[in-house]
Amino acid sequence: MLKLPLSACLCLAAALTGCSRSNNLLLGEVEAQVGSHTVRVTDCYRTSVPPPERLADAGGQASYRFMPCRDADVQIRAGELTVNGRSYGHIRTSDTILVDHGVVSVNPPELQAHSGK
């Protein structure tokens, strides 16, 4: 009888070790600071997430690429946001970005609370 609660606790503990602010395996969310931008991607179940890459500057501005999952390729070049090859226009220096099951939002309310804006 004691084995069931003990095994449940061990499973929960193992699952929680895969959770952090930057990678929540249970919810399938990853979050990273990409330059001056907070970027969160949902529907991304990875135990380890590659960090954002700094690319060669474009137009005198820093450029970045964050590809936490195969189906989420976020690029910021010369202040322009591109996700999975589709342009979402220019973004401001401190804008937050959410890629939620393929839908891209800039400065969504759920990220505004986290960034303190």
C-alpha positions in Angstrom: 0.0 0.0 0.0 2.8 2.4 0.8 4.4 1.8 -2.6 1.7 3.7 -4.6 2.1 7.0 -2.7 5.9 6.7 -2.7 6.1 6.0 -6.4 3.7 8.9 -7.1 5.9 11.3 -5.1 9.0 10.0 -6.9 7.4 10.6 -10.3 6.3 14.1 -9.3 9.8 14.9 -8.1 11.3 13.6 -11.3 8.9 15.7 -13.4 9.5 18.8 -11.4 13.3 18.6 -12.1 12.4 19.3 -15.7 10.7 22.6 -14.8 12.2 26.0 -14.5 11.4 29.5 -15.6 13.3 28.9 -18.8 12.0 25.4 -19.5 8.7 24.0 -18.1 8.5 20.4 -19.4 5.1 19.8 -17.8 3.5 22.7 -19.6 5.6 22.5 -22.7 6.9 26.0 -22.4 10.3 27.5 -22.9 11.4 31.0 -22.2 14.7 32.8 -23.0 16.1 36.3 -23.0 16.9 37.0 -26.6 18.9 40.2 -26.6 16.6 42.7 -24.8 13.5 40.6 -25.6 11.8 37.9 -23.5 10.7 35.2 -25.9 8.3 32.4 -24.8 7.5 29.4 -27.0 4.6 26.9 -26.1 4.1 23.4 -27.3 7.8 22.7 -26.9 8.5 19.6 -24.9 12.3 19.4 -24.5 14.4 18.4 -21.6 17.2 20.8 -22.7 16.8 23.8 -24.8 19.6 25.3 -26.9 20.4 28.9 -25.9 19.7 31.8 -28.3 22.4 32.5 -30.8 23.9 35.9 -31.5 24.2 36.3 -35.3 26.3 38.8 -37.3 24.9 42.3 -36.9 22.5 43.5 -39.5 22.3 47.2 -40.3 24.5 48.0 -37.3 22.0 46.3 -34.9 22.4 43.1 -33.0 20.7 40.0 -34.5 19.6 36.8 -32.8 18.1 33.4 -33.5 16.3 31.3 -31.0 15.2 27.8 -32.1 14.1 25.9 -29.0 12.1 23.4 -31.1 12.1 22.2 -34.7 8.9 24.1 -35.4 9.8 27.4 -33.7 12.5 29.5 -35.4 12.5 33.0 -33.9 14.8 35.5 -35.5 15.4 39.1 -34.7 17.5 41.0 -37.3 17.9 44.8 -37.4 14.8 45.1 -35.2 12.6 43.0 -37.4 10.9 39.9 -36.0 10.6 36.8 -38.2 9.1 33.5 -36.9 9.3 30.4 -39.1 10.2 32.5 -42.1 7.3 34.9 -41.8 7.9 38.5 -41.0 6.0 40.2 -38.1 7.5 43.6 -38.7 9.7 45.8 -36.5 9.7 45.5 -32.8 10.9 47.8 -30.1 13.9 47.2 -27.9 12.1 45.8 -24.9 9.1 44.1 -26.6 8.2 40.6 -25.4 7.3 37.8 -27.8 5.0 34.8 -27.4 4.8 32.0 -29.9 1.8 30.1 -28.7 1.1 27.0 -30.8 2.3 28.8 -33.9 0.4 32.1 -33.2 2.8 35.0 -32.7 2.0 37.9 -30.3 4.1 40.9 -29.4 3.7 42.2 -25.9 0.9 39.8 -24.9 -0.7 40.5 -21.5 0.5 37.2 -20.0 4.1 38.1 -20.6 3.7 41.8 -19.5 3.0 40.6 -16.0 6.3 38.7 -15.9 8.4 41.4 -17.4 7.0 44.1 -15.1 5.8 46.4 -17.9 
